[in-house]
Amino acid sequence: MSERREYRQGRYVYLLDDNDHTAWIKHGHIGRCKTYRIPSSVNIEGVRFTVTSVELGAYKCPRTLQHLIFPDTIDYIDEDEFSHLPNLRSVYIGKGVQYLNNWHFRCCPKLHTITIDRHNPYLRIQDGLVLTQDGTTLLRSLFRRRELIIPEGVTRVEKVAFWYDDKLESITFPTSICEIGDSSFSDIPNLKKVVIPKGTEKRMCKIVSELLLIALLVLGSCSHPCQVQTSEAVLQSFYNCSTVDWALIDTLYYRPYNCDWPDEIGAQIHPNFPPEYSARYWHRLQNAKTYLHQQTLPLRSGASEEFVNQLNRTESAMDSVFVHIVSQEYYMRIFVDCYEEIMPQEVTKCFEKRQK
């Protein structure tokens, strides 16, 4: 690829390729326009350059813009460039744009219409969904919906395709699905139903995202997989001590600070360990144990006995963490170090049992 030179013309700055006579817009100007069409070409020093790309930072989030038009010459749109336009109502995509995902125009609350030129050889619209032209990849939806039925023939859902869709309640997968991209269905707070074709359960286990895995494997036809999603996230957070909200947990369930541990645990406390610290760690870890139990209750419903036992062992690992802390000769080892020795292993075992 040849190096582009920068050229300023009025309020515009272009990156020019003198070999193929193409231009990228580095800085543009919309002003207070309500409707804006990105230029398709520019004449510079007697030579016509075709505009093919809009670079990140080219336009400074014009607040008055309502209608945006991409000409046929544009083949690339940076997904962050037009992401925060508070009054944008409609977007027209010409036949040159090759890719569009849910990250494009993601914070445009008034956007209600995205039109793609019917002669675009890369993208097409079907039932309000943006697909690749061959229909094998689902890129995004044109609008938020309560029920998503992925068309038969789709083999892949693009990354972040339905990320944080707070309206989505039901997802139906086709028999053709083979891959789900990262965060395709992350953070869907109102999801209530997941439908997979009969006979594809084993194959789906290998391709569904972590968001849906427990709903499909453990609870089957659970009517509230969003609760399972929360349980999954809580369990996963205990894999890494730094992601646990200890300040919050320290105020839940188990109070006040005291030393009511069982005799067999009390016997293992090193005589030099400060009593105020032992009481504090016991309090915190018992709160965490109760919190983990309460939050993972949805996982226990309909789960195998083996999996429930593994959940119990994961909770009991909190006691093992406490014993590690208070029984060390060198008792000033910090809480996180002792926690990390035990909990990641137990949570990993729990996930392995679940997947099994």
For each residue, the residues with C-beta under 8 A, 3 or more apart:
1:
2: 17 18 19 20
3:
4: 15 16 17 24
5: 15 16 18
6: 13 14 15 16 26
7: 13 14 15 16 44
8: 12 13 14
9: 12 13 14 42 44
10: 29
11: 27 28 29
12: 8 9 25 27 28 29 42
13: 6 7 8 9 25 26 27
14: 6 7 8 9 23 24 25 26 42 44 49 51
15: 4 5 6 7 23 24 26 55
16: 4 5 6 7 22 23 44 49
17: 2 4 20 21 22 23
18: 2 5 21
19: 2
20: 2 17
21: 17 18 47 48 49 50
22: 16 17 49 50 51 52
23: 14 15 16 17 41 42 44 49 50 51 52
24: 4 14 15 51 52 53 54 55
25: 12 13 14 28 38 39 51 53 54 55 58
26: 6 13 14 15 55 57 58
27: 11 12 13 57 58
28: 11 12 25 38 54 58 59
29: 10 11 12 59
30: 33 36 59 62 65
31: 62
32: 62 64
33: 30 36 62 64 65
34: 64 65 66 67
35: 65 66 67 69
36: 30 33 62 65 67 68 69
37: 69 71
38: 25 28 51 54 68 69 70 71 74
39: 25 42 51 71
40: 50 51 71 72 73 74
41: 23 48 49 50 51 73
42: 9 12 14 23 39 48 49 51
43: 46 47 48 49
44: 7 9 14 16 23 47 49
45:
46: 43
47: 21 43 44
48: 21 41 42 43
49: 14 16 21 22 23 41 42 43 44
50: 21 22 23 40 41 73
51: 14 22 23 24 25 38 39 40 41 42 71 73 74
52: 22 23 24 73 74 75 76 96
53: 24 25 74 75 76 77
54: 24 25 28 38 58 59 74 76 77 78 81
55: 15 24 25 26 58 78 81
56: 78 80 81
57: 26 27 60 81
58: 25 26 27 28 54 55 81
59: 28 29 30 54 62 81 82
60: 57
61: 84 85
62: 30 31 32 33 36 59 65 85
63: 85 86 87
64: 32 33 34 87
65: 30 33 34 35 36 62 68 85 87 88
66: 34 35 87 88 89 90
67: 34 35 36 88 89 90 91 92
68: 36 38 65 82 85 88 90 91 92
69: 35 36 37 38 91 92 94
70: 38 74 77 91 92 93 94 96 97
71: 37 38 39 40 51 74 94 96
72: 40 94 95 96 117
73: 40 41 50 51 52 94 96
74: 38 40 51 52 53 54 70 71 77 94 96 97
75: 52 53 96 97 98
76: 52 53 54 97 98 99
77: 53 54 70 74 81 82 97 99 100 104
78: 54 55 56 81
79: 83 101 103 104
80: 56 83 103
81: 54 55 56 57 58 59 77 78
82: 59 68 77 85 88 91 104 105 108
83: 79 80 103 104 105 106 107 108
84: 61 107 108
85: 61 62 63 65 68 82 88 105 107 108 111
86: 63 108 109 110
87: 63 64 65 66 110
88: 65 66 67 68 82 85 91 105 108 110 111
89: 66 67 110 111 112 113
90: 66 67 68 111 112 113 114 115
91: 67 68 69 70 82 88 105 111 113 114 115
92: 67 68 69 70 115 117
93: 70 97 100 114 115 116 117 120 123
94: 69 70 71 72 73 74 97 117 120
95: 72 117 119 120 121
96: 52 70 71 72 73 74 75 120
97: 70 74 75 76 77 93 94 100 116 120 122 123
98: 75 76 122 123
99: 76 77 122 123 139
100: 77 93 97 104 116 123 130 139 140
101: 79 104 139 140 158 159 160 161
102: 106 139 140 141 158 160 161 162 163
103: 79 80 83 106 160
104: 77 79 82 83 100 101 140
105: 82 83 85 88 91 108 111 114
106: 83 102 103
107: 83 84 85
108: 82 83 84 85 86 88 105 111
109: 86
110: 86 87 88 89
111: 85 88 89 90 91 105 108 114
112: 89 90 143
113: 89 90 91 142
114: 90 91 93 105 111 130 142
115: 90 91 92 93
116: 93 97 100 120 123 124 125 130
117: 72 92 93 94 95 120
118:
119: 95
120: 93 94 95 96 97 116 117 123 124 133
121: 95 133
122: 97 98 99 132 133
123: 93 97 98 99 100 116 120 130 131 132 133 139
124: 116 120 130 131 132 133 135
125: 116 128 129 130 131 142
126: 129 131 135 151
127: 149 151
128: 125 141 142 143 145
129: 125 126 138 139 140 141 142 150 151
130: 100 114 116 123 124 125 138 139 140 141 142
131: 123 124 125 126 135 136 137 138 139 151 154
132: 122 123 124 135 136 137 139
133: 120 121 122 123 124
134: 137
135: 124 126 131 132 151 153 154
136: 131 132 153 154 155 156
137: 131 132 134 154 155 156 157 158
138: 129 130 131 150 151 154 156 157 158 161
139: 99 100 101 102 123 129 130 131 132 158 161
140: 100 101 102 104 129 130 158 161 162
141: 102 128 129 130 144 145 148 161 162 165
142: 113 114 125 128 129 130
143: 112 128
144: 141 165 166 167 168
145: 128 141 148 167 168
146: 167 168 169 170
147: 168 169 170 172
148: 141 145 162 168 170 171 172
149: 127 172
150: 129 138 154 157 171 172 173 174 177
151: 126 127 129 131 135 138 154 174
152: 174 175 176
153: 135 136 174 176
154: 131 135 136 137 138 150 151 157 174 176 177
155: 136 137 176 177 178 179
156: 136 137 138 177 178 179 180 181
157: 137 138 150 154 161 162 177 179 180 181 184 185
158: 101 102 137 138 139 140 161 181 184
159: 101 181 182 183 184
160: 101 102 103 163 181 182 183 184 186
161: 101 102 138 139 140 141 157 158 181 184 185
162: 102 140 141 148 157 165 168 184 185 188
163: 102 160 183 184 185 186 187
164: 186 187 188
165: 141 144 162 168 188
166: 144 188 189 190
167: 144 145 146 190
168: 144 145 146 147 148 162 165 171 188 190 191
169: 146 147 190 191 192 193
170: 146 147 148 191 192 193 194 195
171: 148 150 168 185 191 193 194 195 212
172: 147 148 149 150 195
173: 150 177 194 195 196 197 200 204
174: 150 151 152 153 154 177 197
175: 152 197 200
176: 152 153 154 155
177: 150 154 155 156 157 173 174 180 204 207
178: 155 156 207
179: 155 156 157 207
180: 156 157 177 184 185 207 208 209
181: 156 157 158 159 160 161 184
182: 159 160 209
183: 159 160 163 186 209
184: 157 158 159 160 161 162 163 180 181 209
185: 157 161 162 163 171 180 188 191 209 211 212
186: 160 163 164 183 209 211
187: 163 164
188: 162 164 165 166 168 185 191 211 226 229
189: 166 226
190: 166 167 168 169 226
191: 168 169 170 171 185 188 194 225 226 229
192: 169 170 223 224 225 226
193: 169 170 171 223 225
194: 170 171 173 191 212 215 216 225
195: 170 171 172 173
196: 173 200 201 204 216
197: 173 174 175 200
198:
199:
200: 173 175 196 197 203 204
201: 196 204 205 216
202: 205 206
203: 200 206 207
204: 173 177 196 200 201 207 208 216
205: 201 202 208 213 216 217 355
206: 202 203
207: 177 178 179 180 203 204
208: 180 204 205 211 212 213 216
209: 180 182 183 184 185 186 212 213
210: 213 232 236
211: 185 186 188 208 229 232
212: 171 185 194 208 209 215 216 225
213: 205 208 209 210 216 217 232 354 355
214: 217 218 219 225 228 229 231 232 299 354
215: 194 212 218 219 222 225 228 229
216: 194 196 201 204 205 208 212 213 219 220
217: 205 213 214 354 355
218: 214 215 228 299 302 303 307 354
219: 214 215 216 222 225 228 298 299 301 302 303
220: 216 302
221:
222: 215 219 225 227 228 298 301 302
223: 192 193
224: 192 227 228 298
225: 191 192 193 194 212 214 215 219 222 228 229
226: 188 189 190 191 192 229 230
227: 222 224 230 231 298
228: 214 215 218 219 222 224 225 231 232 298 299
229: 188 191 211 214 215 225 226 232 233
230: 226 227 233 234 295 298
231: 214 227 228 234 235 295 296 297 298 299
232: 210 211 213 214 228 229 235 236 299
233: 229 230 236 237
234: 230 231 237 238 291 292 295 296
235: 231 232 238 239 292 295 296 299 314 347 350 351
236: 210 232 233 239 243 347
237: 233 234 240 243 244
238: 234 235 241 244 288 292 314 343 347
239: 235 236 243 343 344 347 348
240: 237 243 244 344
241: 238 244 335 336 339 340 343
242: 336
243: 236 237 239 240
244: 237 238 240 241 249 288
245: 248 249
246: 249 250 284 288
247: 250 251
248: 245 251 252
249: 244 245 246 252 284 287 288 291
250: 246 247 283 284 287
251: 247 248 255 287
252: 248 249 287 290 291
253: 286 287 290 291 294
254: 283 286 287 290
255: 251 283
256: 283
257: 276 279 280 283
258: 279 282 283
259: 266 275 278 279 282
260:
261: 265 266 282 322
262: 265 266
263: 266 267
264: 267 268
265: 261 262 268 269 319 322 323
266: 259 261 262 263 269
267: 263 264
268: 264 265 323 326 327
269: 265 266 273 278 326 327
270: 273 326 327 328 329 331
271:
272: 331
273: 269 270 277 278 326 327 331
274: 277 278 331
275: 259 278 279
276: 257 279 280
277: 273 274 280 281
278: 259 269 273 274 275 281 282 325 326
279: 257 258 259 275 276 282 283
280: 257 276 277 283 284
281: 277 278 284 285 322 325 326 335
282: 258 259 261 278 279 285 286 322
283: 250 254 255 256 257 258 279 280 286 287
284: 246 249 250 280 281 287 288
285: 281 282 288 289 318 319 321 322
286: 253 254 282 283 289 290 318
287: 249 250 251 252 253 254 283 284 290 291
288: 238 244 246 249 284 285 291 292 318
289: 285 286 292 293 315 316 318 319
290: 252 253 254 286 287 293 294
291: 234 249 252 253 287 288 294 295
292: 234 235 238 288 289 295 296 314 315 318
293: 289 290 296 297 315
294: 253 290 291 297
295: 230 231 234 235 291 292
296: 231 234 235 292 293 299 300 311
297: 231 293 294 300 301
298: 219 222 224 227 228 230 231 301
299: 214 218 219 228 231 232 235 296 303 307 311 354
300: 296 297 303 308 311
301: 219 222 297 298
302: 218 219 220 222
303: 218 219 299 300 307 308 311 354
304: 307 308 353
305: 308 309
306: 309 310 353 356
307: 218 299 303 304 310 311 350 353 354
308: 300 303 304 305 311 312
309: 305 306 312 313
310: 306 307 313 314 349 350 353 354
311: 296 299 300 303 307 308 314 315 350
312: 308 309 315 316
313: 309 310 316 317 346 349 350
314: 235 238 292 310 311 317 343 346 347 349 350
315: 289 292 293 311 312 318
316: 289 312 313 319 320
317: 313 314 320 321 342 343 346
318: 285 286 288 289 292 315 321 322 343
319: 265 285 289 316 322 323
320: 316 317 323 324 342
321: 285 317 318 324 325 338 339 341 342 343
322: 261 265 281 282 285 318 319 325 326
323: 265 268 319 320 326 327
324: 320 321 327 328 338 341 342
325: 278 281 321 322 328 331 333 335 338
326: 268 269 270 273 278 281 322 323 331
327: 268 269 270 273 323 324
328: 270 324 325 331 333 338
329: 270
330: 333
331: 270 272 273 274 325 326 328
332:
333: 325 328 330 337 338
334: 337 338
335: 241 281 325 338 339
336: 241 242 339 340
337: 333 334 340 341
338: 321 324 325 328 333 334 335 341 342
339: 241 321 335 336 342 343
340: 241 336 337 343 344
341: 321 324 337 338 345
342: 317 320 321 324 338 339 345 346
343: 238 239 241 314 317 318 321 339 340 346 347
344: 239 240 340 347 348
345: 341 342 348 349
346: 313 314 317 342 343 349 350
347: 235 236 238 239 314 343 344 350 351
348: 239 344 345 351 352
349: 310 313 314 345 346 352 353
350: 235 307 310 311 313 314 346 347 353 354
351: 235 347 348 354 355
352: 348 349 355 356
353: 304 306 307 310 349 350 356
354: 213 214 217 218 299 303 307 310 350 351
355: 205 213 217 351 352
356: 306 352 353
